[in-house]
Amino acid sequence: MKKITDISVFTDGAEEEWAQERRETVEYLLRRIDKELLTVVSMECLPGSQQGDNYMSVIKRIRVRGTRQNCHGKTELNISLIFKRQIASLQRRKLFRADEAFANEINAYTELVPVLEDFSRNRLPFPQCLYAGTDAEGDLIVLEDLQCRDLYMVDRRKSLTFWQCRIIMRELANFHAVSLAMKQIQPARFLNMKKKVREIVYNDEAAEFYTHSLETSLRGALDSLHYSNRDRSLDAPIKAVERLRGKLYTIMSSTVRNSAEPWNVLCHGDIWVNNLMFNENKEQAKLIDLQAMRYTSLVIDIIHLLYTSAGAKVRLSHTDELLQIYHEALIKSLRMYVPIKEDAIFKKLEAIFSFESIQKEYYSRIKYGLGIAMWLLPAVTFHPDHIPDLDTVTMNDFKTKNHDKTIAQMLSPDYHSRMLETVLEFYKNGVLDSM
């Protein structure tokens, strides 16, 4: 293959410099995609995500135009790749534990997903990973560009519809079914893979940062409730939320870590609207960003999705219906992954994971939903023109509450309404009193 030296189309000088540094890596990856003789004519480097849609990495879209030579002559070649790299600020990476998150995603793509893909015969809802590791410039993940398959991200500020949640429930069920089936059919192989799973949020090393981060989110939620409490009708819910001070990280950690078999599966770990891409015409979706992949109860992924990305109306009207959709898809996938000759195993799993048992497990861990809503709703609802500068944040800002003021100035009316709906939902259901 010809060396990539004619890099002629860029958005600006910074992008040109970035692409020049990456040309050897692009060339190597193109060899993996297409082994025929390729000639690269030009490359275009573009932003891979919109402002405010990515906080923990730098995403670039690399479009390559060239020709392919074969016995029939030359044909045009157009390939688009997604390059994912570490954020530049070392201070921000250290504070927000970005290195651990990036390493966890590399681990997911190199040690976990390939094993699950092999067992499921490539039926997982993830983009194809072409490379995950390091090059001369540091950590790097290169993925297929899902836009080329007519998948797109939805506006994170709009709650997912029931129809969109329905699609994700089916994708999640299929993904989770692989773990459940593999534990039974290939237990030694599954155990070997599970040993490589890392928990990056709820562990001793991460506890200080995430405790302060969650407490900041809790204070923000309380400020929002006070803002909405003009008629004093929220006095009781506010007092109930105030009792969570100093406890939120422990509650979240115990909910995730104190799960037990047979419910534990490999979970996505951070399934919210910005980590989803849809092709609604085909009723398909892909789950992206595997930085928080973990081994825990399968309902944690469901709760995470519904309390960060679905509105209160969807939850109040359709939660049990969505759990039923998940259950039906789970059993259908288990039937696909458990061989007919192992019918006794299938019947055992079918009995364990009934709709009623999934429903019970879901509501037993529902308190996770309040914590994750408090944590992520600011990121979900920020206006793109009012994104906080995370490079200037220090741990002392969390401890002295300086960060609270920055976040408060950027919260949108949508945040206040969604936080109010979420807290009232937990209060009316009696969950706040049990926390």
KOLTORVO-653419 format. One record per residue (C-alpha): y, z, x; residue in three letters. Coordinates in Angstrom, 2 decimals. Example, Ala and Ser with C-alpha at 12.3 -4.5 7.8 and 13.67 -1.06 7.14 Angstrom:
! residues 2
+---------+---------+---------+-------+
|      c2 |      c3 |      c1 | gulum |
+---------+---------+---------+-------+
|   -4.50 |    7.80 |   12.30 |   ALA |
|   -1.06 |    7.14 |   13.67 |   SER |
+---------+---------+---------+-------+
! end
This chain:
! residues 435
+---------+---------+---------+-------+
|      c2 |      c3 |      c1 | gulum |
+---------+---------+---------+-------+
|    0.00 |    0.00 |    0.00 |   MET |
|    3.49 |   -0.79 |    1.13 |   LYS |
|    5.65 |    2.13 |    2.24 |   LYS |
|    8.12 |    3.17 |   -0.43 |   ILE |
|   11.39 |    2.31 |    1.25 |   THR |
|   13.25 |    0.38 |   -1.43 |   ASP |
|   14.37 |    3.26 |   -3.65 |   ILE |
|   17.19 |    1.53 |   -5.41 |   SER |
|   17.99 |    3.21 |   -8.74 |   VAL |
|   19.16 |    6.83 |   -9.06 |   PHE |
|   21.40 |    8.94 |  -11.22 |   THR |
|   23.50 |   10.24 |   -8.32 |   ASP |
|   23.47 |   10.91 |   -4.58 |   GLY |
|   21.61 |   14.21 |   -4.91 |   ALA |
|   18.82 |   12.52 |   -6.85 |   GLU |
|   18.65 |    9.77 |   -4.21 |   GLU |
|   18.21 |   12.30 |   -1.43 |   GLU |
|   15.56 |   14.14 |   -3.43 |   TRP |
|   13.61 |   10.94 |   -4.12 |   ALA |
|   13.80 |    9.80 |   -0.49 |   GLN |
|   12.18 |   13.07 |    0.56 |   GLU |
|    9.39 |   12.53 |   -1.97 |   ARG |
|    8.45 |    8.94 |   -1.20 |   ARG |
|    5.32 |    9.76 |    0.86 |   GLU |
|    4.09 |   12.07 |   -1.88 |   THR |
|    4.68 |    9.42 |   -4.55 |   VAL |
|    2.84 |    6.84 |   -2.48 |   GLU |
|   -0.14 |    9.16 |   -2.06 |   TYR |
|   -0.27 |    9.85 |   -5.80 |   LEU |
|   -0.05 |    6.18 |   -6.70 |   LEU |
|   -3.12 |    5.55 |   -4.59 |   ARG |
|   -4.95 |    8.12 |   -6.71 |   ARG |
|   -3.83 |    6.46 |   -9.94 |   ILE |
|   -4.46 |    2.84 |   -9.04 |   ASP |
|   -6.56 |    1.85 |   -6.04 |   LYS |
|   -5.66 |   -1.83 |   -6.20 |   GLU |
|   -3.07 |   -3.30 |   -3.86 |   LEU |
|    0.33 |   -2.08 |   -5.02 |   LEU |
|    3.81 |   -3.06 |   -3.98 |   THR |
|    6.58 |   -0.69 |   -4.99 |   VAL |
|    9.85 |   -2.42 |   -5.85 |   VAL |
|   11.98 |    0.55 |   -6.87 |   SER |
|   11.94 |    4.16 |   -7.97 |   MET |
|   14.19 |    5.95 |  -10.41 |   GLU |
|   14.65 |    9.72 |  -10.33 |   CYS |
|   15.84 |   11.36 |  -13.56 |   LEU |
|   16.01 |   14.89 |  -14.99 |   PRO |
|   12.66 |   15.84 |  -16.47 |   GLY |
|   14.05 |   18.31 |  -19.02 |   SER |
|   17.29 |   18.90 |  -20.87 |   GLN |
|   19.83 |   21.58 |  -20.04 |   GLN |
|   18.50 |   24.98 |  -21.09 |   GLY |
|   14.95 |   23.80 |  -21.69 |   ASP |
|   13.53 |   25.04 |  -18.38 |   ASN |
|   14.29 |   28.31 |  -16.61 |   TYR |
|   11.59 |   28.80 |  -14.00 |   MET |
|   11.30 |   25.47 |  -12.16 |   SER |
|   12.98 |   22.16 |  -11.39 |   VAL |
|   11.58 |   19.21 |  -13.35 |   ILE |
|   12.11 |   15.59 |  -12.32 |   LYS |
|   10.89 |   12.37 |  -13.91 |   ARG |
|    9.99 |    9.70 |  -11.32 |   ILE |
|    9.68 |    6.16 |  -12.65 |   ARG |
|    8.08 |    3.64 |  -10.31 |   VAL |
|    8.39 |   -0.11 |  -10.78 |   ARG |
|    6.27 |   -2.48 |   -8.75 |   GLY |
|    3.54 |   -5.11 |   -8.78 |   THR |
|   -0.25 |   -5.08 |   -8.62 |   ARG |
|   -2.07 |   -7.83 |   -6.76 |   GLN |
|   -5.54 |   -8.87 |   -7.89 |   ASN |
|   -7.68 |  -12.01 |   -8.11 |   CYS |
|   -5.67 |  -13.21 |  -11.11 |   HIS |
|   -2.36 |  -12.93 |   -9.31 |   GLY |
|    0.46 |  -10.41 |   -9.60 |   LYS |
|    1.13 |   -8.20 |  -12.60 |   THR |
|    3.98 |   -5.79 |  -13.17 |   GLU |
|    3.41 |   -2.08 |  -12.61 |   LEU |
|    5.36 |    0.70 |  -14.33 |   ASN |
|    4.34 |    4.31 |  -13.83 |   ILE |
|    6.18 |    7.50 |  -14.77 |   SER |
|    5.37 |   10.89 |  -13.24 |   LEU |
|    6.64 |   14.42 |  -13.76 |   ILE |
|    7.43 |   16.36 |  -10.57 |   PHE |
|    7.68 |   20.13 |  -10.91 |   LYS |
|    9.10 |   22.23 |   -8.07 |   ARG |
|   10.38 |   25.72 |   -7.40 |   GLN |
|   13.97 |   26.64 |   -8.26 |   ILE |
|   16.20 |   26.63 |   -5.17 |   ALA |
|   17.66 |   30.14 |   -5.37 |   SER |
|   15.49 |   32.55 |   -3.38 |   LEU |
|   17.21 |   35.52 |   -5.04 |   GLN |
|   16.40 |   34.22 |   -8.51 |   ARG |
|   12.83 |   33.36 |   -7.51 |   ARG |
|   12.28 |   36.89 |   -6.19 |   LYS |
|   13.91 |   38.67 |   -9.12 |   LEU |
|   12.22 |   36.62 |  -11.85 |   PHE |
|    8.91 |   36.49 |   -9.94 |   ARG |
|    9.04 |   32.70 |   -9.99 |   ALA |
|    6.79 |   32.37 |   -6.94 |   ASP |
|    4.02 |   34.30 |   -8.69 |   GLU |
|    4.43 |   32.18 |  -11.81 |   ALA |
|    4.34 |   28.92 |   -9.88 |   PHE |
|    1.29 |   30.04 |   -7.89 |   ALA |
|   -0.43 |   30.97 |  -11.14 |   ASN |
|    0.15 |   27.48 |  -12.54 |   GLU |
|   -1.20 |   25.88 |   -9.39 |   ILE |
|   -4.22 |   28.17 |   -9.69 |   ASN |
|   -4.63 |   27.14 |  -13.34 |   ALA |
|   -4.61 |   23.42 |  -12.51 |   TYR |
|   -6.89 |   23.72 |   -9.48 |   THR |
|   -9.33 |   26.52 |  -10.35 |   GLU |
|   -9.41 |   26.96 |  -14.15 |   LEU |
|   -8.59 |   23.77 |  -16.04 |   VAL |
|  -11.00 |   21.51 |  -14.07 |   PRO |
|  -13.93 |   23.80 |  -14.93 |   VAL |
|  -12.98 |   23.93 |  -18.60 |   LEU |
|  -12.33 |   20.19 |  -18.68 |   GLU |
|  -15.77 |   19.50 |  -17.23 |   ASP |
|  -17.47 |   21.72 |  -19.80 |   PHE |
|  -15.47 |   20.29 |  -22.72 |   SER |
|  -15.75 |   16.68 |  -21.53 |   ARG |
|  -11.98 |   16.34 |  -21.14 |   ASN |
|  -10.98 |   17.60 |  -24.58 |   ARG |
|   -8.36 |   20.16 |  -23.55 |   LEU |
|   -4.76 |   19.85 |  -24.84 |   PRO |
|   -3.12 |   19.70 |  -21.41 |   PHE |
|   -1.41 |   16.87 |  -19.51 |   PRO |
|   -3.35 |   15.25 |  -16.72 |   GLN |
|   -2.53 |   16.94 |  -13.43 |   CYS |
|   -2.41 |   14.51 |  -10.50 |   LEU |
|   -1.61 |   17.09 |   -7.86 |   TYR |
|   -1.10 |   20.86 |   -7.63 |   ALA |
|   -0.49 |   22.48 |   -4.27 |   GLY |
|    2.06 |   22.19 |   -1.49 |   THR |
|    3.64 |   19.44 |    0.57 |   ASP |
|    6.22 |   19.45 |    3.34 |   ALA |
|    8.90 |   20.72 |    0.97 |   GLU |
|    6.93 |   23.52 |   -0.68 |   GLY |
|    5.00 |   24.08 |   -3.89 |   ASP |
|    4.54 |   21.01 |   -6.05 |   LEU |
|    2.86 |   20.10 |   -9.33 |   ILE |
|    2.71 |   16.46 |  -10.42 |   VAL |
|    1.73 |   15.62 |  -13.99 |   LEU |
|    1.44 |   12.55 |  -16.15 |   GLU |
|    4.57 |   11.80 |  -18.15 |   ASP |
|    3.57 |   12.56 |  -21.73 |   LEU |
|    6.51 |   10.59 |  -23.08 |   GLN |
|    4.55 |    7.50 |  -22.08 |   CYS |
|    1.95 |    8.56 |  -24.65 |   ARG |
|    4.60 |    8.93 |  -27.36 |   ASP |
|    4.68 |   12.70 |  -27.17 |   LEU |
|    8.02 |   14.46 |  -27.37 |   TYR |
|    9.58 |   17.91 |  -27.37 |   MET |
|   11.24 |   19.14 |  -30.53 |   VAL |
|   14.61 |   20.89 |  -30.64 |   ASP |
|   13.86 |   24.44 |  -29.52 |   ARG |
|   16.64 |   25.80 |  -31.76 |   ARG |
|   14.86 |   24.59 |  -34.88 |   LYS |
|   11.91 |   26.64 |  -36.10 |   SER |
|    8.59 |   24.83 |  -36.09 |   LEU |
|    7.52 |   23.59 |  -39.48 |   THR |
|    4.25 |   24.56 |  -41.13 |   PHE |
|    2.96 |   21.07 |  -40.34 |   TRP |
|    3.74 |   21.46 |  -36.64 |   GLN |
|    2.18 |   24.93 |  -36.55 |   CYS |
|   -0.89 |   23.47 |  -38.22 |   ARG |
|   -1.27 |   20.95 |  -35.39 |   ILE |
|   -0.95 |   23.66 |  -32.75 |   ILE |
|   -3.46 |   25.93 |  -34.52 |   MET |
|   -6.07 |   23.19 |  -34.21 |   ARG |
|   -5.28 |   22.54 |  -30.55 |   GLU |
|   -5.43 |   26.26 |  -29.77 |   LEU |
|   -8.73 |   26.67 |  -31.61 |   ALA |
|  -10.28 |   23.85 |  -29.62 |   ASN |
|   -8.98 |   25.29 |  -26.34 |   PHE |
|  -10.23 |   28.80 |  -27.15 |   HIS |
|  -13.60 |   27.52 |  -28.34 |   ALA |
|  -14.32 |   26.21 |  -24.85 |   VAL |
|  -14.20 |   29.75 |  -23.44 |   SER |
|  -16.31 |   31.18 |  -26.25 |   LEU |
|  -18.98 |   28.49 |  -25.91 |   ALA |
|  -19.00 |   28.49 |  -22.12 |   MET |
|  -19.48 |   32.26 |  -21.99 |   LYS |
|  -22.71 |   31.78 |  -23.92 |   GLN |
|  -24.00 |   28.48 |  -22.52 |   ILE |
|  -22.96 |   28.80 |  -18.85 |   GLN |
|  -22.25 |   32.53 |  -18.34 |   PRO |
|  -22.51 |   32.56 |  -14.54 |   ALA |
|  -20.15 |   29.62 |  -14.15 |   ARG |
|  -17.71 |   31.11 |  -16.65 |   PHE |
|  -17.76 |   34.49 |  -14.87 |   LEU |
|  -17.07 |   32.82 |  -11.54 |   ASN |
|  -14.08 |   31.01 |  -13.06 |   MET |
|  -12.81 |   34.13 |  -14.85 |   LYS |
|  -12.65 |   36.00 |  -11.56 |   LYS |
|   -9.90 |   33.56 |  -10.53 |   LYS |
|   -7.70 |   34.31 |  -13.56 |   VAL |
|   -4.53 |   36.23 |  -12.69 |   ARG |
|   -2.33 |   38.37 |  -14.92 |   GLU |
|    1.22 |   37.88 |  -13.66 |   ILE |
|    3.25 |   39.82 |  -16.25 |   VAL |
|    1.33 |   42.95 |  -17.17 |   TYR |
|    0.34 |   44.28 |  -13.76 |   ASN |
|    1.56 |   47.04 |  -11.45 |   ASP |
|    3.59 |   44.76 |   -9.17 |   GLU |
|    5.46 |   43.17 |  -12.07 |   ALA |
|    5.95 |   46.31 |  -14.14 |   ALA |
|    9.44 |   47.28 |  -12.88 |   GLU |
|   11.07 |   43.90 |  -13.46 |   PHE |
|    9.47 |   43.21 |  -16.83 |   TYR |
|   10.13 |   46.76 |  -18.03 |   THR |
|   13.85 |   46.30 |  -17.34 |   HIS |
|   13.80 |   42.79 |  -18.80 |   SER |
|   12.18 |   43.95 |  -22.04 |   LEU |
|   14.53 |   46.91 |  -22.30 |   GLU |
|   17.46 |   44.51 |  -21.97 |   THR |
|   15.96 |   42.44 |  -24.78 |   SER |
|   15.50 |   45.57 |  -26.90 |   LEU |
|   19.13 |   46.57 |  -26.41 |   ARG |
|   20.18 |   43.06 |  -27.35 |   GLY |
|   18.13 |   43.24 |  -30.53 |   ALA |
|   19.71 |   46.58 |  -31.43 |   LEU |
|   23.21 |   45.22 |  -30.80 |   ASP |
|   22.35 |   42.28 |  -33.04 |   SER |
|   21.10 |   44.58 |  -35.81 |   LEU |
|   24.27 |   46.67 |  -35.61 |   HIS |
|   26.25 |   43.42 |  -35.83 |   TYR |
|   24.38 |   42.56 |  -39.04 |   SER |
|   24.62 |   46.08 |  -40.51 |   ASN |
|   28.01 |   45.86 |  -42.18 |   ARG |
|   26.75 |   47.41 |  -45.42 |   ASP |
|   24.60 |   50.08 |  -43.67 |   ARG |
|   21.45 |   48.71 |  -45.30 |   SER |
|   19.81 |   48.41 |  -41.87 |   LEU |
|   20.20 |   52.05 |  -40.84 |   ASP |
|   16.50 |   52.82 |  -41.28 |   ALA |
|   15.17 |   49.70 |  -39.48 |   PRO |
|   17.63 |   50.32 |  -36.63 |   ILE |
|   16.37 |   53.89 |  -36.19 |   LYS |
|   12.80 |   52.62 |  -36.15 |   ALA |
|   13.63 |   50.06 |  -33.44 |   VAL |
|   15.54 |   52.69 |  -31.43 |   GLU |
|   12.31 |   54.68 |  -31.16 |   ARG |
|   10.90 |   51.83 |  -29.05 |   LEU |
|   13.32 |   52.54 |  -26.19 |   ARG |
|   11.39 |   53.05 |  -22.98 |   GLY |
|    8.09 |   52.04 |  -24.60 |   LYS |
|    8.23 |   48.29 |  -25.15 |   LEU |
|    6.61 |   47.18 |  -21.89 |   TYR |
|    3.80 |   49.71 |  -22.33 |   THR |
|    3.20 |   48.53 |  -25.90 |   ILE |
|    3.11 |   44.88 |  -24.85 |   MET |
|    0.96 |   45.56 |  -21.81 |   SER |
|   -1.61 |   47.61 |  -23.69 |   SER |
|   -1.82 |   45.00 |  -26.46 |   THR |
|   -2.58 |   42.25 |  -23.94 |   VAL |
|   -4.70 |   44.18 |  -21.44 |   ARG |
|   -6.70 |   46.43 |  -23.75 |   ASN |
|   -8.51 |   43.59 |  -25.45 |   SER |
|  -12.28 |   43.41 |  -25.30 |   ALA |
|  -15.19 |   41.07 |  -25.71 |   GLU |
|  -16.09 |   39.07 |  -27.65 |   PRO |
|  -12.41 |   38.27 |  -28.39 |   TRP |
|  -11.26 |   37.48 |  -24.88 |   ASN |
|  -10.73 |   33.84 |  -23.94 |   VAL |
|   -8.64 |   31.96 |  -21.44 |   LEU |
|   -5.23 |   31.86 |  -23.17 |   CYS |
|   -2.21 |   29.68 |  -22.52 |   HIS |
|   -0.10 |   32.84 |  -22.26 |   GLY |
|    3.36 |   31.42 |  -23.03 |   ASP |
|    2.97 |   29.16 |  -26.02 |   ILE |
|    6.45 |   28.66 |  -27.45 |   TRP |
|    8.37 |   25.62 |  -28.63 |   VAL |
|    9.55 |   24.53 |  -25.17 |   ASN |
|    5.98 |   24.41 |  -23.92 |   ASN |
|    4.79 |   22.05 |  -26.64 |   LEU |
|    4.91 |   18.27 |  -27.00 |   MET |
|    4.06 |   16.52 |  -30.26 |   PHE |
|    2.88 |   13.19 |  -31.55 |   ASN |
|    3.10 |   14.00 |  -35.23 |   GLU |
|    2.03 |   10.52 |  -36.33 |   ASN |
|   -1.35 |   11.13 |  -34.71 |   LYS |
|   -1.28 |   14.87 |  -35.50 |   GLU |
|   -1.66 |   15.61 |  -31.80 |   GLN |
|    0.02 |   18.01 |  -29.42 |   ALA |
|   -0.13 |   18.95 |  -25.76 |   LYS |
|    0.47 |   22.38 |  -24.28 |   LEU |
|    2.50 |   22.35 |  -21.07 |   ILE |
|    3.59 |   24.97 |  -18.51 |   ASP |
|    0.54 |   27.04 |  -17.57 |   LEU |
|    2.43 |   29.64 |  -15.52 |   GLN |
|    1.29 |   32.60 |  -17.63 |   ALA |
|   -2.35 |   31.65 |  -18.24 |   MET |
|   -4.35 |   34.83 |  -18.78 |   ARG |
|   -7.63 |   36.21 |  -20.11 |   TYR |
|   -7.10 |   38.18 |  -23.30 |   THR |
|   -7.69 |   38.20 |  -27.06 |   SER |
|   -7.40 |   34.75 |  -28.59 |   LEU |
|   -4.96 |   36.02 |  -31.23 |   VAL |
|   -2.31 |   36.73 |  -28.57 |   ILE |
|   -1.64 |   33.00 |  -28.26 |   ASP |
|   -1.34 |   32.69 |  -32.04 |   ILE |
|    1.04 |   35.64 |  -32.36 |   ILE |
|    3.10 |   34.40 |  -29.41 |   HIS |
|    3.55 |   31.03 |  -31.09 |   LEU |
|    4.42 |   32.28 |  -34.57 |   LEU |
|    6.92 |   34.95 |  -33.49 |   TYR |
|    8.82 |   32.84 |  -30.96 |   THR |
|    8.79 |   29.41 |  -32.55 |   SER |
|    8.08 |   29.61 |  -36.28 |   ALA |
|   10.61 |   30.97 |  -38.75 |   GLY |
|   10.09 |   33.93 |  -41.03 |   ALA |
|    9.52 |   31.64 |  -44.04 |   LYS |
|    6.54 |   30.00 |  -42.35 |   VAL |
|    5.06 |   33.35 |  -41.36 |   ARG |
|    5.58 |   34.99 |  -44.75 |   LEU |
|    4.25 |   32.02 |  -46.73 |   SER |
|    1.60 |   30.55 |  -44.45 |   HIS |
|    0.23 |   33.03 |  -41.87 |   THR |
|   -3.15 |   33.49 |  -43.55 |   ASP |
|   -3.34 |   29.77 |  -44.28 |   GLU |
|   -2.68 |   29.02 |  -40.59 |   LEU |
|   -5.34 |   31.53 |  -39.58 |   LEU |
|   -7.75 |   29.76 |  -41.94 |   GLN |
|   -6.89 |   26.42 |  -40.32 |   ILE |
|   -7.46 |   27.98 |  -36.91 |   TYR |
|  -10.80 |   29.42 |  -38.02 |   HIS |
|  -12.05 |   26.11 |  -39.41 |   GLU |
|  -11.04 |   24.26 |  -36.23 |   ALA |
|  -12.62 |   26.95 |  -34.05 |   LEU |
|  -15.99 |   26.66 |  -35.81 |   ILE |
|  -15.81 |   22.87 |  -35.73 |   LYS |
|  -15.18 |   22.94 |  -31.96 |   SER |
|  -17.91 |   25.51 |  -31.35 |   LEU |
|  -20.33 |   23.21 |  -33.14 |   ARG |
|  -19.25 |   20.44 |  -30.76 |   MET |
|  -19.62 |   22.53 |  -27.58 |   TYR |
|  -22.80 |   24.45 |  -28.39 |   VAL |
|  -25.86 |   22.13 |  -28.18 |   PRO |
|  -28.04 |   21.78 |  -31.26 |   ILE |
|  -30.95 |   23.26 |  -29.30 |   LYS |
|  -28.86 |   26.43 |  -28.95 |   GLU |
|  -28.35 |   26.76 |  -32.68 |   ASP |
|  -29.02 |   30.50 |  -32.58 |   ALA |
|  -25.99 |   30.91 |  -30.30 |   ILE |
|  -23.83 |   28.85 |  -32.63 |   PHE |
|  -24.84 |   30.92 |  -35.65 |   LYS |
|  -24.12 |   34.11 |  -33.71 |   LYS |
|  -20.61 |   32.90 |  -32.82 |   LEU |
|  -20.03 |   31.64 |  -36.36 |   GLU |
|  -20.86 |   35.11 |  -37.70 |   ALA |
|  -18.69 |   36.94 |  -35.19 |   ILE |
|  -15.64 |   34.71 |  -35.63 |   PHE |
|  -15.41 |   34.65 |  -39.39 |   SER |
|  -12.03 |   34.15 |  -41.02 |   PHE |
|  -11.97 |   37.81 |  -42.04 |   GLU |
|  -12.67 |   39.04 |  -38.50 |   SER |
|  -10.00 |   36.75 |  -36.99 |   ILE |
|   -7.54 |   37.96 |  -39.61 |   GLN |
|   -8.35 |   41.58 |  -38.77 |   LYS |
|   -7.97 |   40.98 |  -35.03 |   GLU |
|   -4.65 |   39.22 |  -35.61 |   TYR |
|   -3.10 |   42.05 |  -37.59 |   TYR |
|   -4.48 |   44.67 |  -35.20 |   SER |
|   -2.36 |   43.15 |  -32.41 |   ARG |
|    0.63 |   42.09 |  -34.49 |   ILE |
|    3.02 |   44.48 |  -32.71 |   LYS |
|    2.95 |   42.06 |  -29.77 |   TYR |
|    4.92 |   39.71 |  -32.03 |   GLY |
|    7.96 |   41.98 |  -32.23 |   LEU |
|    8.18 |   42.42 |  -28.47 |   GLY |
|    7.79 |   38.74 |  -27.68 |   ILE |
|   10.35 |   37.82 |  -30.34 |   ALA |
|   12.90 |   40.20 |  -28.82 |   MET |
|   12.14 |   38.79 |  -25.38 |   TRP |
|   12.20 |   35.06 |  -26.07 |   LEU |
|   14.49 |   34.48 |  -29.07 |   LEU |
|   17.61 |   34.49 |  -26.85 |   PRO |
|   16.09 |   31.63 |  -24.80 |   ALA |
|   15.00 |   29.83 |  -27.96 |   VAL |
|   18.42 |   30.00 |  -29.62 |   THR |
|   20.92 |   29.62 |  -26.74 |   PHE |
|   23.21 |   26.64 |  -27.18 |   HIS |
|   22.76 |   24.15 |  -24.29 |   PRO |
|   26.45 |   24.53 |  -23.41 |   ASP |
|   26.18 |   28.31 |  -23.14 |   HIS |
|   23.22 |   28.91 |  -20.85 |   ILE |
|   23.56 |   31.99 |  -18.59 |   PRO |
|   23.73 |   31.48 |  -14.83 |   ASP |
|   20.50 |   33.19 |  -13.80 |   LEU |
|   21.17 |   32.59 |  -10.10 |   ASP |
|   23.81 |   35.34 |  -10.14 |   THR |
|   21.64 |   38.00 |  -11.83 |   VAL |
|   20.33 |   40.95 |   -9.80 |   THR |
|   17.96 |   43.81 |  -10.60 |   MET |
|   20.97 |   46.13 |  -10.59 |   ASN |
|   22.43 |   44.09 |  -13.47 |   ASP |
|   19.41 |   45.03 |  -15.58 |   PHE |
|   19.58 |   48.69 |  -14.55 |   LYS |
|   23.34 |   49.02 |  -15.14 |   THR |
|   23.28 |   46.91 |  -18.32 |   LYS |
|   25.65 |   44.32 |  -16.82 |   ASN |
|   23.27 |   41.57 |  -17.89 |   HIS |
|   23.54 |   42.75 |  -21.51 |   ASP |
|   27.19 |   41.66 |  -21.70 |   LYS |
|   26.41 |   38.21 |  -20.31 |   THR |
|   23.62 |   37.65 |  -22.81 |   ILE |
|   25.61 |   39.07 |  -25.74 |   ALA |
|   28.42 |   36.57 |  -25.17 |   GLN |
|   25.98 |   33.68 |  -25.43 |   MET |
|   23.92 |   34.70 |  -28.44 |   LEU |
|   24.20 |   32.34 |  -31.37 |   SER |
|   24.37 |   33.06 |  -35.12 |   PRO |
|   20.83 |   31.69 |  -35.31 |   ASP |
|   19.66 |   34.43 |  -32.96 |   TYR |
|   21.15 |   37.14 |  -35.16 |   HIS |
|   19.57 |   35.76 |  -38.34 |   SER |
|   16.15 |   35.24 |  -36.78 |   ARG |
|   16.14 |   38.66 |  -35.14 |   MET |
|   17.14 |   40.29 |  -38.42 |   LEU |
|   14.36 |   38.48 |  -40.31 |   GLU |
|   11.78 |   39.47 |  -37.69 |   THR |
|   12.72 |   43.15 |  -37.62 |   VAL |
|   12.80 |   43.39 |  -41.41 |   LEU |
|    9.38 |   41.75 |  -41.56 |   GLU |
|    7.91 |   44.41 |  -39.27 |   PHE |
|    9.77 |   47.21 |  -41.01 |   TYR |
|    8.69 |   46.24 |  -44.51 |   LYS |
|    5.08 |   45.83 |  -43.39 |   ASN |
|    5.08 |   49.33 |  -41.90 |   GLY |
|    4.33 |   48.09 |  -38.38 |   VAL |
|    7.47 |   49.62 |  -36.87 |   LEU |
|    6.45 |   53.07 |  -38.01 |   ASP |
|    3.05 |   52.65 |  -36.29 |   SER |
|    4.69 |   51.70 |  -32.98 |   MET |
+---------+---------+---------+-------+
! end
